Amino acid sequence: MSTAQAADVTPVLPPGPHLPPLVQGLGFVTRRRQTVAALSRRYGSAFTIRIPIFGETVVIADPTMARQLFTTSTDRVVNERPNLGRVLGPGSLFALEGADHRRRRRLLTPPLHGKRVRRYETVVAEEFRAEARDWPLDTPFATLEPMMRITLNVILRTVFGAQGAHLATLRRIIPPMVATGSRLATIPDLPVSLGRVDPRRRFAHRRATYNRVVETLIAAARIDPDLGNRDDILALMVQSRYDDGSAMTDVEIADELLTLLVAGHETTATTLAWAVERLQRHPAVLARLADEVDAGGQEYMTATITEIQRSRPVIDLAGRHVVDDIVELGPYRIPKGRNIMVSISLLHDDSRQFRDPQRFDPERFVGSTPGPAWLPFGGGTRRCIGAAFAQMEMDVVLRTLLRDFTIEPSTAPDERWHSRGVAYAPARGGRVALHRRH
Protein backbone atom coordinates (compact mmCIF):
# COMPACT_ATOMS: atom_id res chain seq x y z
CA MET A 1 0.00 0.00 0.00
CA SER A 2 1.39 3.43 -0.95
CA THR A 3 1.75 6.34 1.46
CA ALA A 4 -1.15 8.10 -0.26
CA GLN A 5 -3.33 5.02 0.09
CA ALA A 6 -2.38 4.61 3.73
CA ALA A 7 -3.35 8.21 4.40
CA ASP A 8 -6.85 7.48 3.07
CA VAL A 9 -7.54 5.14 5.99
CA THR A 10 -5.97 7.32 8.66
CA PRO A 11 -8.72 8.34 11.12
CA VAL A 12 -9.65 12.00 11.15
CA LEU A 13 -12.08 12.74 13.97
CA PRO A 14 -13.87 16.02 14.61
CA PRO A 15 -12.52 18.13 17.48
CA GLY A 16 -13.93 17.74 20.96
CA PRO A 17 -13.46 18.58 24.63
CA HIS A 18 -10.33 17.47 26.46
CA LEU A 19 -12.15 17.07 29.76
CA PRO A 20 -11.85 13.71 31.57
CA PRO A 21 -14.30 11.12 30.20
CA LEU A 22 -16.11 11.05 33.56
CA VAL A 23 -16.85 14.78 33.34
CA GLN A 24 -18.02 14.50 29.73
CA GLY A 25 -20.19 11.52 30.64
CA LEU A 26 -21.80 13.25 33.60
CA GLY A 27 -22.68 16.26 31.48
CA PHE A 28 -24.19 14.04 28.80
CA VAL A 29 -26.20 11.89 31.21
CA THR A 30 -27.53 14.68 33.42
CA ARG A 31 -28.02 17.48 30.85
CA ARG A 32 -27.82 15.85 27.44
CA ARG A 33 -29.53 18.53 25.35
CA GLN A 34 -27.64 21.38 27.00
CA THR A 35 -24.29 19.57 26.75
CA VAL A 36 -24.72 18.79 23.06
CA ALA A 37 -25.85 22.36 22.31
CA ALA A 38 -22.87 23.84 24.19
CA LEU A 39 -20.40 21.59 22.35
CA SER A 40 -21.98 22.51 19.01
CA ARG A 41 -21.57 26.23 19.76
CA ARG A 42 -17.90 25.65 20.50
CA TYR A 43 -16.90 23.08 17.90
CA GLY A 44 -19.46 23.47 15.12
CA SER A 45 -21.63 20.90 13.36
CA ALA A 46 -19.40 17.92 14.19
CA PHE A 47 -17.57 17.05 17.39
CA THR A 48 -16.26 14.06 19.33
CA ILE A 49 -17.34 13.25 22.87
CA ARG A 50 -16.72 10.36 25.29
CA ILE A 51 -20.00 9.19 26.81
CA PRO A 52 -21.23 6.26 28.92
CA ILE A 53 -22.27 3.07 27.10
CA PHE A 54 -21.27 4.38 23.66
CA GLY A 55 -17.64 5.34 24.37
CA GLU A 56 -15.86 7.76 22.02
CA THR A 57 -18.70 9.02 19.81
CA VAL A 58 -18.90 11.43 16.89
CA VAL A 59 -21.92 13.75 17.00
CA ILE A 60 -22.99 15.48 13.79
CA ALA A 61 -25.52 18.25 13.17
CA ASP A 62 -25.14 18.77 9.44
CA PRO A 63 -27.92 17.58 7.07
CA THR A 64 -25.47 16.67 4.30
CA MET A 65 -23.39 14.50 6.60
CA ALA A 66 -26.56 13.05 8.14
CA ARG A 67 -27.84 12.05 4.70
CA GLN A 68 -24.42 10.64 3.86
CA LEU A 69 -24.46 8.53 7.03
CA PHE A 70 -28.02 7.29 6.55
CA THR A 71 -27.31 6.24 2.96
CA THR A 72 -24.04 4.45 3.76
CA SER A 73 -24.17 0.73 3.02
CA THR A 74 -25.31 -1.50 5.87
CA ASP A 75 -22.14 -3.52 5.25
CA ARG A 76 -20.17 -0.50 6.51
CA VAL A 77 -22.38 0.90 9.28
CA VAL A 78 -24.96 -0.87 11.45
CA ASN A 79 -27.33 0.22 14.18
CA GLU A 80 -25.70 2.06 17.06
CA ARG A 81 -24.13 -0.22 19.67
CA PRO A 82 -25.47 -0.87 22.16
CA ASN A 83 -29.07 -0.20 21.14
CA LEU A 84 -32.60 -0.92 22.35
CA GLY A 85 -32.19 -4.52 21.22
CA ARG A 86 -30.39 -5.19 24.52
CA VAL A 87 -33.65 -4.34 26.31
CA LEU A 88 -36.27 -5.51 23.79
CA GLY A 89 -34.69 -8.83 22.88
CA PRO A 90 -32.71 -10.44 20.02
CA GLY A 91 -35.86 -10.80 17.89
CA SER A 92 -36.43 -7.05 17.87
CA LEU A 93 -35.93 -5.01 14.69
CA PHE A 94 -33.44 -2.91 16.69
CA ALA A 95 -31.20 -5.95 17.21
CA LEU A 96 -31.24 -7.26 13.63
CA GLU A 97 -28.62 -6.32 11.05
CA GLY A 98 -27.97 -6.75 7.34
CA ALA A 99 -30.10 -9.26 5.43
CA ASP A 100 -32.05 -10.25 8.57
CA HIS A 101 -33.04 -6.64 9.17
CA ARG A 102 -34.08 -6.14 5.54
CA ARG A 103 -36.19 -9.33 5.55
CA ARG A 104 -37.98 -8.37 8.77
CA ARG A 105 -38.58 -4.81 7.65
CA ARG A 106 -40.13 -5.99 4.36
CA LEU A 107 -42.37 -8.32 6.34
CA LEU A 108 -43.57 -5.65 8.77
CA THR A 109 -43.93 -2.66 6.45
CA PRO A 110 -47.32 -3.50 4.82
CA PRO A 111 -49.38 -3.65 8.08
CA LEU A 112 -48.06 -0.23 9.15
CA HIS A 113 -48.68 1.80 6.00
CA GLY A 114 -51.32 2.97 3.55
CA LYS A 115 -54.90 1.78 3.69
CA ARG A 116 -54.13 -0.67 6.49
CA VAL A 117 -53.25 2.18 8.86
CA ARG A 118 -56.40 4.13 8.00
CA ARG A 119 -58.48 1.19 9.20
CA TYR A 120 -57.35 1.98 12.73
CA GLU A 121 -58.61 5.59 12.81
CA THR A 122 -61.91 4.58 14.41
CA VAL A 123 -60.09 2.72 17.18
CA VAL A 124 -57.99 5.81 17.96
CA ALA A 125 -61.07 8.07 18.16
CA GLU A 126 -62.87 5.53 20.38
CA GLU A 127 -59.96 5.29 22.80
CA PHE A 128 -59.57 9.06 22.95
CA ARG A 129 -63.24 9.58 23.81
CA ALA A 130 -63.24 6.74 26.35
CA GLU A 131 -60.30 8.35 28.15
CA ALA A 132 -61.58 11.93 27.81
CA ARG A 133 -64.90 11.14 29.51
CA ASP A 134 -63.20 11.43 32.89
CA TRP A 135 -61.08 14.50 32.18
CA PRO A 136 -61.60 17.46 34.52
CA LEU A 137 -63.14 20.50 32.87
CA ASP A 138 -62.30 24.18 33.31
CA THR A 139 -59.26 23.43 35.47
CA PRO A 140 -55.67 22.65 34.43
CA PHE A 141 -54.48 19.03 34.40
CA ALA A 142 -51.47 17.18 32.97
CA THR A 143 -52.16 15.43 29.68
CA LEU A 144 -49.07 13.21 29.39
CA GLU A 145 -50.36 10.26 31.40
CA PRO A 146 -53.85 10.34 29.80
CA MET A 147 -52.19 10.42 26.38
CA MET A 148 -50.05 7.46 27.46
CA ARG A 149 -53.20 5.50 28.32
CA ILE A 150 -54.77 6.37 24.95
CA THR A 151 -51.77 5.30 22.89
CA LEU A 152 -51.30 2.16 25.01
CA ASN A 153 -54.92 1.08 24.52
CA VAL A 154 -54.70 1.82 20.80
CA ILE A 155 -51.63 -0.39 20.46
CA LEU A 156 -53.10 -3.18 22.57
CA ARG A 157 -56.16 -3.29 20.32
CA THR A 158 -54.58 -2.68 16.92
CA VAL A 159 -51.24 -4.44 17.40
CA PHE A 160 -51.85 -7.14 20.01
CA GLY A 161 -55.55 -7.80 19.39
CA ALA A 162 -55.79 -8.13 23.18
CA GLN A 163 -59.11 -8.44 24.96
CA GLY A 164 -60.51 -9.30 28.39
CA ALA A 165 -58.10 -10.49 31.10
CA HIS A 166 -55.10 -10.41 28.75
CA LEU A 167 -55.83 -6.78 27.92
CA ALA A 168 -56.07 -5.93 31.63
CA THR A 169 -52.77 -7.66 32.42
CA LEU A 170 -50.90 -5.93 29.61
CA ARG A 171 -52.38 -2.56 30.64
CA ARG A 172 -51.03 -3.13 34.14
CA ILE A 173 -47.49 -4.30 33.37
CA ILE A 174 -46.56 -2.42 30.22
CA PRO A 175 -46.39 1.22 31.48
CA PRO A 176 -43.87 0.45 34.26
CA MET A 177 -42.02 -1.94 31.96
CA VAL A 178 -41.68 0.75 29.29
CA ALA A 179 -40.58 3.33 31.88
CA THR A 180 -37.95 0.98 33.33
CA GLY A 181 -36.78 -0.15 29.89
CA SER A 182 -36.39 3.45 28.76
CA ARG A 183 -34.10 4.13 31.72
CA LEU A 184 -32.14 0.89 31.25
CA ALA A 185 -31.42 1.84 27.64
CA THR A 186 -29.48 4.92 28.81
CA ILE A 187 -27.36 3.40 31.60
CA PRO A 188 -24.46 0.92 31.42
CA ASP A 189 -24.91 -2.71 32.40
CA LEU A 190 -23.89 -3.10 36.02
CA PRO A 191 -21.30 -5.79 36.91
CA VAL A 192 -23.24 -6.85 40.02
CA SER A 193 -26.89 -7.19 40.97
CA LEU A 194 -28.44 -4.56 43.22
CA GLY A 195 -31.00 -6.98 44.58
CA ARG A 196 -34.56 -5.83 44.91
CA VAL A 197 -33.74 -2.27 43.84
CA ASP A 198 -32.03 -3.41 40.64
CA PRO A 199 -34.06 -2.02 37.68
CA ARG A 200 -32.88 -4.95 35.54
CA ARG A 201 -34.54 -7.35 37.96
CA ARG A 202 -37.84 -5.45 37.91
CA PHE A 203 -37.77 -5.29 34.12
CA ALA A 204 -37.01 -9.02 33.82
CA HIS A 205 -39.92 -9.88 36.14
CA ARG A 206 -42.39 -7.83 34.10
CA ARG A 207 -40.92 -9.12 30.85
CA ALA A 208 -41.57 -12.69 32.03
CA THR A 209 -45.22 -11.83 32.68
CA TYR A 210 -45.42 -10.13 29.28
CA ASN A 211 -43.95 -13.21 27.58
CA ARG A 212 -46.53 -15.51 29.18
CA VAL A 213 -49.45 -13.33 28.09
CA VAL A 214 -48.14 -12.82 24.55
CA GLU A 215 -47.34 -16.53 24.12
CA THR A 216 -51.00 -17.23 24.97
CA LEU A 217 -52.18 -14.61 22.46
CA ILE A 218 -49.91 -16.02 19.73
CA ALA A 219 -51.03 -19.59 20.38
CA ALA A 220 -54.68 -18.52 20.24
CA ALA A 221 -54.08 -16.64 16.98
CA ARG A 222 -52.42 -19.64 15.34
CA ILE A 223 -55.52 -21.80 15.84
CA ASP A 224 -58.11 -19.03 15.36
CA PRO A 225 -60.45 -20.18 12.53
CA ASP A 226 -61.26 -16.52 11.87
CA LEU A 227 -57.60 -15.47 11.68
CA GLY A 228 -57.87 -14.41 8.03
CA ASN A 229 -60.53 -11.83 8.89
CA ARG A 230 -58.62 -10.22 11.76
CA ASP A 231 -56.79 -6.94 11.13
CA ASP A 232 -54.67 -6.64 14.28
CA ILE A 233 -50.94 -6.69 13.58
CA LEU A 234 -50.34 -9.82 15.69
CA ALA A 235 -52.68 -11.73 13.36
CA LEU A 236 -50.88 -10.31 10.33
CA MET A 237 -47.49 -11.35 11.79
CA VAL A 238 -48.71 -14.89 12.39
CA GLN A 239 -49.87 -15.13 8.77
CA SER A 240 -46.88 -13.35 7.19
CA ARG A 241 -44.17 -15.31 5.42
CA TYR A 242 -40.64 -14.44 4.41
CA ASP A 243 -39.58 -14.84 0.76
CA ASP A 244 -38.48 -18.43 1.47
CA GLY A 245 -41.91 -19.31 2.89
CA SER A 246 -40.82 -19.46 6.54
CA ALA A 247 -42.81 -17.81 9.32
CA MET A 248 -41.77 -15.67 12.28
CA THR A 249 -41.12 -17.65 15.46
CA ASP A 250 -43.03 -16.97 18.67
CA VAL A 251 -39.93 -15.32 20.18
CA GLU A 252 -39.51 -13.06 17.16
CA ILE A 253 -43.18 -12.06 17.28
CA ALA A 254 -43.05 -11.35 21.02
CA ASP A 255 -39.90 -9.20 20.68
CA GLU A 256 -41.31 -7.36 17.66
CA LEU A 257 -44.64 -6.65 19.34
CA LEU A 258 -42.77 -5.18 22.30
CA THR A 259 -40.66 -3.13 19.88
CA LEU A 260 -43.75 -1.67 18.21
CA LEU A 261 -45.22 -0.91 21.61
CA VAL A 262 -42.12 0.79 23.02
CA ALA A 263 -41.36 2.68 19.81
CA GLY A 264 -44.94 3.83 19.24
CA HIS A 265 -46.51 4.16 22.66
CA GLU A 266 -44.37 6.55 24.69
CA THR A 267 -43.07 8.67 21.81
CA THR A 268 -46.51 9.32 20.28
CA ALA A 269 -48.08 10.13 23.65
CA THR A 270 -45.22 12.48 24.49
CA THR A 271 -45.56 14.31 21.17
CA LEU A 272 -49.29 14.73 21.86
CA ALA A 273 -48.55 16.22 25.29
CA TRP A 274 -46.12 18.63 23.62
CA ALA A 275 -48.83 19.46 21.06
CA VAL A 276 -51.20 20.55 23.82
CA GLU A 277 -48.39 22.50 25.50
CA ARG A 278 -47.55 24.33 22.24
CA LEU A 279 -51.06 25.06 20.98
CA GLN A 280 -52.37 26.77 24.12
CA ARG A 281 -49.40 29.18 24.01
CA HIS A 282 -50.09 30.15 20.41
CA PRO A 283 -53.75 31.22 20.24
CA ALA A 284 -53.62 32.31 16.59
CA VAL A 285 -52.36 28.88 15.55
CA LEU A 286 -54.94 27.23 17.79
CA ALA A 287 -57.83 29.28 16.36
CA ARG A 288 -56.82 28.60 12.76
CA LEU A 289 -56.43 24.90 13.47
CA ALA A 290 -59.84 24.66 15.18
CA ASP A 291 -61.48 26.45 12.24
CA GLU A 292 -59.87 24.03 9.77
CA VAL A 293 -61.00 21.00 11.78
CA ASP A 294 -64.57 22.33 11.86
CA ALA A 295 -64.41 22.85 8.10
CA GLY A 296 -63.06 19.35 7.47
CA GLY A 297 -59.67 20.52 6.17
CA GLN A 298 -56.30 18.83 6.54
CA GLU A 299 -53.41 21.00 5.32
CA TYR A 300 -52.85 23.14 8.41
CA MET A 301 -53.19 20.13 10.77
CA THR A 302 -50.46 18.31 8.87
CA ALA A 303 -48.24 21.39 8.98
CA THR A 304 -48.90 21.86 12.71
CA ILE A 305 -47.96 18.28 13.59
CA THR A 306 -44.81 18.65 11.49
CA GLU A 307 -43.88 21.84 13.33
CA ILE A 308 -44.56 20.27 16.74
CA GLN A 309 -42.19 17.45 15.84
CA ARG A 310 -39.58 19.95 14.65
CA SER A 311 -39.75 22.25 17.65
CA ARG A 312 -40.20 19.54 20.29
CA PRO A 313 -38.53 16.32 19.03
CA VAL A 314 -39.00 13.67 21.71
CA ILE A 315 -36.01 11.64 20.44
CA ASP A 316 -32.90 13.78 20.13
CA LEU A 317 -30.33 11.37 18.67
CA ALA A 318 -30.20 8.72 15.93
CA GLY A 319 -27.04 6.70 15.49
CA ARG A 320 -24.96 4.21 13.55
CA HIS A 321 -21.94 2.06 14.46
CA VAL A 322 -18.94 1.80 12.13
CA VAL A 323 -17.99 -1.78 11.17
CA ASP A 324 -15.85 -0.92 8.13
CA ASP A 325 -12.22 0.15 8.55
CA ILE A 326 -13.08 3.78 7.74
CA VAL A 327 -16.29 5.67 6.97
CA GLU A 328 -15.94 9.11 5.43
CA LEU A 329 -18.31 11.89 6.50
CA GLY A 330 -17.56 15.27 4.99
CA PRO A 331 -13.91 16.06 5.85
CA TYR A 332 -13.77 13.36 8.53
CA ARG A 333 -12.79 9.69 8.49
CA ILE A 334 -14.41 7.73 11.29
CA PRO A 335 -12.66 4.47 12.23
CA LYS A 336 -14.12 1.06 12.96
CA GLY A 337 -15.72 0.64 16.38
CA ARG A 338 -16.96 4.22 16.77
CA ASN A 339 -20.58 5.28 17.09
CA ILE A 340 -21.83 8.24 15.05
CA MET A 341 -24.84 10.13 16.38
CA VAL A 342 -26.99 12.53 14.37
CA SER A 343 -28.26 15.25 16.70
CA ILE A 344 -31.90 15.69 15.72
CA SER A 345 -32.40 18.47 18.26
CA LEU A 346 -29.47 20.51 16.89
CA LEU A 347 -30.65 20.13 13.30
CA HIS A 348 -34.20 21.16 14.23
CA ASP A 349 -32.88 24.25 16.04
CA ASP A 350 -30.49 25.30 13.26
CA SER A 351 -31.39 28.70 11.77
CA ARG A 352 -29.62 27.69 8.55
CA GLN A 353 -32.18 24.91 8.10
CA PHE A 354 -35.28 26.53 9.62
CA ARG A 355 -35.73 30.29 9.67
CA ASP A 356 -36.19 31.68 13.19
CA PRO A 357 -36.21 28.14 14.69
CA GLN A 358 -37.24 29.25 18.18
CA ARG A 359 -40.55 30.52 16.80
CA PHE A 360 -43.42 28.03 16.72
CA ASP A 361 -44.72 28.49 13.19
CA PRO A 362 -46.68 25.75 11.36
CA GLU A 363 -46.89 28.10 8.36
CA ARG A 364 -43.31 27.12 7.44
CA PHE A 365 -44.63 23.68 6.41
CA VAL A 366 -47.86 24.73 4.67
CA GLY A 367 -47.62 23.64 1.05
CA SER A 368 -44.07 22.33 1.49
CA THR A 369 -42.39 19.06 2.36
CA PRO A 370 -39.90 19.00 5.24
CA GLY A 371 -36.28 18.99 4.11
CA PRO A 372 -33.49 16.57 5.05
CA ALA A 373 -32.86 18.37 8.36
CA TRP A 374 -36.31 17.30 9.66
CA LEU A 375 -35.66 13.92 11.32
CA PRO A 376 -38.14 13.12 14.12
CA PHE A 377 -38.27 9.50 12.94
CA GLY A 378 -34.57 9.10 12.17
CA GLY A 379 -33.47 8.26 8.65
CA GLY A 380 -32.28 5.69 6.17
CA THR A 381 -32.97 1.98 6.52
CA ARG A 382 -33.65 2.43 10.22
CA ARG A 383 -36.21 5.20 9.93
CA CYS A 384 -39.04 4.41 12.37
CA ILE A 385 -41.17 1.73 10.71
CA GLY A 386 -44.25 2.98 12.56
CA ALA A 387 -43.99 6.59 11.37
CA ALA A 388 -47.19 6.45 9.27
CA PHE A 389 -49.09 4.87 12.18
CA ALA A 390 -47.84 7.56 14.58
CA GLN A 391 -48.78 10.38 12.19
CA MET A 392 -52.28 8.94 11.79
CA GLU A 393 -52.70 8.57 15.55
CA MET A 394 -51.59 12.14 16.30
CA ASP A 395 -53.87 13.51 13.59
CA VAL A 396 -56.94 11.64 14.88
CA VAL A 397 -56.33 12.49 18.54
CA LEU A 398 -55.81 16.22 17.90
CA ARG A 399 -58.73 16.38 15.48
CA THR A 400 -61.07 14.65 17.97
CA LEU A 401 -59.77 16.81 20.83
CA LEU A 402 -60.56 20.01 18.93
CA ARG A 403 -64.01 18.76 17.93
CA ASP A 404 -64.97 17.84 21.49
CA PHE A 405 -63.17 20.52 23.54
CA THR A 406 -61.97 24.09 23.50
CA ILE A 407 -58.37 24.57 24.62
CA GLU A 408 -57.99 27.56 26.93
CA PRO A 409 -55.09 29.78 25.79
CA SER A 410 -52.29 30.22 28.30
CA THR A 411 -49.64 32.87 28.98
CA ALA A 412 -47.68 30.54 31.29
CA PRO A 413 -43.96 30.07 30.54
CA ASP A 414 -43.04 27.25 28.20
CA GLU A 415 -42.71 23.91 29.96
CA ARG A 416 -39.12 22.76 30.36
CA TRP A 417 -37.70 19.64 28.71
CA HIS A 418 -37.69 16.59 30.98
CA SER A 419 -35.73 13.44 30.15
CA ARG A 420 -37.64 10.20 30.71
CA GLY A 421 -34.61 8.18 29.58
CA VAL A 422 -34.91 7.77 25.83
CA ALA A 423 -37.65 10.37 25.25
CA TYR A 424 -37.99 14.05 26.24
CA ALA A 425 -41.36 15.14 27.67
CA PRO A 426 -42.79 18.43 28.94
CA ALA A 427 -41.68 18.76 32.56
CA ARG A 428 -45.19 19.45 33.90
CA GLY A 429 -46.83 16.85 31.71
CA GLY A 430 -48.40 19.21 29.19
CA ARG A 431 -50.85 20.89 31.53
CA VAL A 432 -53.97 22.40 29.97
CA ALA A 433 -57.46 23.63 30.84
CA LEU A 434 -60.23 22.33 28.58
CA HIS A 435 -63.86 23.33 28.12
CA ARG A 436 -66.46 21.06 26.64
CA ARG A 437 -67.84 22.17 23.28
CA HIS A 438 -71.61 22.11 22.86
Secondary structure by P-SEA (a helix, b strand, c coil): ccaaaaaaacccccccccccaaaaaaaaaacaaaaaaaaaaccccccccccccccbbbbbccaaaaaaaaaccccccccccccccccccccccccccaaaaaaaaaaaccccccaaaaaaaaaaaaaaaaaaccccccbbbbaaaaaaaaaaaaaaacccccccaaaaaaacccaaaaaaaaaaaaccccccccccccaaaaaaaaaaaaaaaaaaaaaaaaacccccccccaaaaaaaccccccccccaaaaaaaaaaaaaacaaaaaaaaaaaaaaaaacaaaaaaaaaaaaacccaaaaaaaaaaaaacccccccbbbbcccccccccbbbcccbbbbbcaaaaaaccccccccccccccccccccccccccccccccccccaaaaaaaaaaaaaaaaaacbbbbbbcccccccccccccccccccccbbbbbcc
